[in-house]
Amino acid sequence: MAGVGTIVSLGFGTLIPFVAIYLKNEAGLSPQSVGGVMLISAVIGAAGRMVGGELTDRIGRVFVIRGVLILRILTFVLMALLSAARAHWGWIITGFALTRFFGAAIQPAVGALVADVVAPANRVKAYGLLKVGQNVGWAIGAASGGFILHSLGYPALFSVPAVVGVIGLVLAWIWLSETAAEVQRGQFDIRDVLSVFTDGRFVVFCGCCLLLFLLMGQYLMTLSLYMTEHIRIDEAHVGMVYSMNGAMVALFQWPISLLIAGMALRKPLVAGCLFYVVGYLAIAWAGGFGPLLWCMVIITLGEMVFTPAASTAVAAMAPGDRIGRYMGLYGLCESVGWSVGPAIGGVLLGLYAIRPDLTAVVVWGPVAALGVVAGAGFWLVMGPGRPRTAPQECS
């Protein structure tokens, strides 16, 4: 499953950094329009999380993974053909939105499958391994995508995710078998989907996650603009700051997962929030490349501690026949946070730009405050005990 996740992320990393360039340079859209496209596609992806979660519980994990991979491959092929034919940019946007939807829809099935086959005591390590695969895939995809675009053009760029997707489909077809002990039968009812909101403890948990995802959403746009416009470092050094994140996850995610695996889930969840708070707040006093690297080290520590613990907590709180639905709501919060977070950061950057008498704390203080509230919420909602022995016992 980690191998399939790596391939899915590789395709995503190959595509998403360069679609914006395509829409601006080839289609002639304004930066504001490109931003709007990215926001809409992220919202569509958020919907994919909920749809994928519901289908995971109704038709099985492996059926969803295989089916979504097939649809995603066909969409990438369509985008390659459309770009080769120089079709209207609206078709490219439609294809891109579909890839975001399918990429999001597969995630609840992946999370549920891991919860099915991995003992609760080992889930932090398992989700940590998935995280390593996703980051490696993203890094390879982004690096190779730039080379392919420069050498062969957009049709070849859009073809690469289709090719690697076939590899992922073969792996899923050969190595994965259905793991769900039972699937929900009967006609679809929206009340079944909404029933997850009756679990008050899980809703509070997701609310805390949403706050932290709003903080995480400052990672790309807000941070990159702040580094270039206010600290005045060049694009090459910006890339090096971000590469620190990928390198650390590839090297240290597994040992960190081993370290936190035996802890009560409350500890890594709260610790992850604190790392995020310190890392983002420290940016306000980072005046150059070196300090920014240290800020990224602290932020990445938060990511490596929080992410596998959060997925493990979702699996622990979900009843056995509704893991996909719970994973879907958690994923929805993640998508919304990463979509809305940059808008919050944009407002804060705008305030800082028109008020030079203010310090950078006006940007990074409110961002860090989100992590403080999230950490306090996790401390209250998560019990001091270790994960139970089965998800059904933790519902």
C-alpha positions, 0 to 999 in steps of 0.5 A: 500500500505504501508503494501504491501511495508513492505512485499516486503522490508521484503523479500528483507531484508531477502535475500540480506544480505545473498546471498553474504554469500551463494555465498562465502561460498557455491559456493566458489566465491571470494569476487571480484566475489561476488561484481561483481554479486552484481553490475550486479544484481543492474544494472538489478534492474535499468532496472526493474525500467524503465520496471516497470514504462512503464508497470505502464502507459500502463496496470495499477498500480494494474495489475503491482503490482499483476503480479510482486508479483506473479512472485517474489513469484515463483522466491523465490520458485525456489531459495529455490528448487535450493538450496535444490537440491544443483544446480549450483550457476549460477542458484542461481545468476539468481534467485537473479537477477530476484528478484532484477528485480521484486523488482525494477519493482514494485516501480514505480507502488507503487509511481504512485498509491500513487500519484493517491489516495493522494491529493498533499498536503498530498503526503509527508506524504504518501511517508513518511509512505511508507518509514517507512514501507520499513525500518521496513520490511527491519529490520525485514527481516535482523534480522529474516534472520540471525536466519533462516539461522543459524537454518534451512539453505538456503532452508528455508531462500529463502522460507521465502520471498515467504511466506510473498510475498503470504501475500502481494499478498492477501493484494494487491488482496483484498484491491487495485483497479485500480487508473489510470484515463487512460492508454496509448494505442497502440503499444510499441514504444521506443520513448515513453519511451525516451520522458521523456527526453524531459522534461528538468526540470525533467531531471535536477532534476533527474541529481541532484538526481543522484548526491545525490544517488552517495553520498548515495551509500557510506552508506554500503560498503564505510562507513563500511570498513572505520569504521572497517579498519581506525577507528578500531571499531569492527563489533558489534559496526558497527551494532549498528551504522547502527541500529541507522538509522533503529530505527530513521526512524521507530520512527521519519519519520512520524513526520518529514513528518508531519513537512515538508508536508506544505513546498515548495518542494525546502526546504526539498530537499535542507535541506536533501542535507545539512544534508547529506553533514554535516553528511558524512563530519563529518565522517572525524573527527569521531575518535570512536563509539560515534562520528560515532553515531552522524554522523549517526543521521545527515545522517538519518535526511537527509534521512528522509527529502529528500526521501518523498520530492523527491517522491512527487516532481516526482509525481508533475512534471509528467503528469497524464498519465506518472507518472509511466514513470517518477517514473521509470526514478527517480528509475533508477537514484537511482539504478545507484547511489547506484550501482556506488557510492561504486565504487567511494568510493572504489577508494577514500579509496584506495587513502587514504590507500596508502597516510597515509600523507593525512587526511580522508577528501580525502575520505569524502570531495569529497563525501560531494561535491556531496551533495553540487552540488545536493543541489544547483541544487535543489535550482535552478530547484525547484520553491519557490512555494508549490506543485500544486493541480494536477500533470497534472497542473505541467507537 
